[in-house]
Amino acid sequence: MNEFMFFINNVLVAGSVSGSIYAIGAVGVTLVFSIMRFAHFAHADMMTFGAFMVLALTTAFPAAGAGFGMPTAVVMLPVAMALTALLAVGIDKAFYKPLRAHGVKPIVLVIGSLGVTLMLQGVIRLFAGTGGQNLYVDDRKEIFRMVLPLEGVRVPVVITEPQLYLFVLTLVSVVALHLFLNRSRLGKAMRAMSDNPELAQASGINTNTIVAVTWVIVGSLAAIAGTLLSLDVTFKPDLSFFLLLPIFAAAIVGGVGHPYGAIAGGFVVGFAETLAVFNWNVLLRPYRDSFPDWLELPSNLAFVGTEYKIVVPFFILVAILIWRPTGIFKGKVI
C-alpha cells in the first residue's frame, strides 16, 4: 500500500496538476484557431507574461493577501488576468488585425506569432532577469498531508496549496466557459463564427467584437495557467519553452478547434508525461521475492528520464498525427 501511495502522489496527483495546466493552455490555443484560423505560437509566452504580472504585483503589494486569508499571488491573479487580456487584445490590434485586413494566408499569421513570441520573451527577460523567482513573497506555501485510514499505510497523500487552487480554478474555468459558449449570446455568436465566418458576418454578427472577446478569454486563461504553475513550482522567464509543445500537443490530441477536446487532450498529455517518468520498480518492489533468481530488476524502470520528459508530448503529437489526425473529438468546431 505504501508503494501504491507513492504511485498516487507521483502519477495521479502530478498528472492532474500537469493536465490541468495543459488543459487551460490548450483551450486558449484552440479558441484562437477556431475563431481566427491560425496556430498562435505566442500563447505560452502570454502564460509567462501573466505569471510575471502576478510576480510584479505581489512584489509591489506583498501583504495584500493577508486581509483575504489567501496568498497574495492568488489575490493579484484577477488583476493579472485583466492585464494579460489587455495585452492579448493589444497584440491583435497591433500585429494580427492588419495582417487579416490584407487577407494574408494563415501561415503568415503563424510566422507573425513567432515574432510576437520573440518580442514577449525579450520584454519578460529584460524586466524579470533570467533566474527563477518564488511567487510566495509574503508567506510560506502550505502543504497538506493526508494518511488514508488503511492498515499498514504510512505514506500520506501530499497536495500543496497551489495545487488545490489549480484544481478549483480549472473546474470553475471549464464550467464558466461551457456556460458562456452555450448560454450567452456572445458565446453562441462565437460558435457561429467558428462554424462559418462569412455566414456569421452576413447574419449581422460583429466579427471584430467576437475576435476581441476571444482574445480576452484567451488572455485570462493564459494568466491563470501561468500563475498557478509558477505558484506550484517557481516563476522562470523561460517558462514558455516547457509549455509550448505540451499545450499544442494537447490541442491536437483533443481535436484542433474543439475546447472540450483540448481539456481532454491536456489530461492525456499530462498523465502520459507522469506515467513515462515514473519508476515502475517501486510498484514491483513488494513482489521482488517471487521473481526467479535469474531475473534482476534494474533500480530505475522509468520509460524515460525526468530530464527527457519534454519529448513525451512530441511522441504523442507524432503518434496522433499518424494514427488519428483529427484528434479525439475529430476537430469539431465549438
Secondary structure, 3 states (H helix, E strand, C coil): CHHHHHHHHHHHHHHHHHHHHHHHHHHHHHHHHHHHCCCCCCHHHHHHHHHHHHHHHHHHCCCCCHHHCCCHHHHHHHHHHHHHHHHHHHHHHHHHHHHHHCCCCHHHHHHHHHHHHHHHHHHHHHHHCCCCECCCCCCCCCEEEECCCCCCCCCCEEEEHHHHHHHHHHHHHHHHHHHHHHHCHHHHHHHHHHHCHHHHHHCCCCHHHHHHHHHHHHHHHHHHHHHHHHHHCCECCCHHHHHHHHHHHHHHHHCCCCHHHHHHHHHHHHHHHHHHHCCCHHHHHHHHHHCCCCCCCCCCCCCCCHHHCCHHHHHHHHHHHHHCCCCCCCCCCC
